[in-house]
Amino acid sequence: MPICVFDIFADGTTSVPTDTNLTGPGEYRWWHFDLTDEMLEPWAREQLHEIPAGSLIQKQTRPRCDLFNGGLILNLRGINMNAGQAADEMVSVRMFIQSNLLITVRRKKVFAIDTIRQSAVAQNAPTSPAKFIEALVSRLTRRVQEHVESIDAQAEFFEIDLEDKETPMPHELPEIRRSVIRLRRYLDPQRAALSKLAALDIPLIPQDSQLELHEQANSALIAVEELDELRERLVSVQEEHDANVAQRQARHGYVLSVAAALFLPLGFITGLFGVNVGGMPGTGHPWAFAFLCLGMVVLAALMFALLRKLRWI
């Protein structure tokens, strides 16, 4: 059973049909399905040509826009706003559109579709299939832009943090980088699909809708370009954090090396004078230990002066 079916009229009013015909008396009939519905595949095979039917029931999809017998096969993706799920695991909507028919299929809840559904219940639905596409694309693109802006704000925060060289690398940084890569993977083909959609010269997409779709395609292109920039910025942030860690490690190693250079001759002398054999000088002299300590202080000062002269410290 479909999630909802509406006959939508030219003034935006709607009615729920009582028949099972593919089209109805309104401007167009909208069928909305869940992909997990066991009745979807036999219904699609019975009602539609095998090509659009196959596109609606595919398990895995990518954004596409293709003409078919005066109709339109359109797949789009949007930000996943479902509770407890990652936003970059984008949700898909599969569509087949004709002048008097619109079929949408989703696997997970698509909030942009749900908003249009609420408008239909409120007797204020998009007045034509083209207006439906406009409304859907506008909502999907706006939410993509909002999500990209939130990632941009995080990247800016990470960049400001770099002013303090001691700031540790944010633990969210690797996941955000992966998120940008996943979003880029889906949004680039979506940009291409929207550009193709906006360029179509068919009665289904009138000129005023083409202009709006051109704007949405341009917004999708900007989002992809921003993701490319964010990817480079986040790589730069991680590289700078890695460089800061390497510098700290090198500095610590340098201090240890200098300390080792200073104490190496002192350790040799103490080891030499610590041997427990006969014939050690000064064993019977009361000031021998004081002279040994003084000599070691002088030797340490000479070693320090030598390292400074060689510009090792």
LINWONOR-V105753 format. One line per field, one symbol per residue. ss: DSSP state (a for helix, b for strand, c for the rest). A space follows every 50 residues. Layout:
ss->???
This chain:
ss->cccbbbbbcccccbbccccccccccccbbbbbbbcccaaaaaaaaaacca aaaaaaaccccccbbbbbccbbbbbbbbccccccccccccbbbbbbbbcc bbbbbbccccaaaaaaaaaaacccccccaaaaaaaaaaaaaaaaaaaaaa aaaaaaaaaaacccccccccccaaaaaaaaaaaaaaaaaaaaaaaaaaac ccccccaaaaaaaaaaaaaaaaaaaaaaaaaaaaaaaaaaaaaaaaaaaa aaaaaaaaaaaaaaaaaaaaaaaccccccccccccccaaaaaaaaaaaaa aaaaaaaaacccc
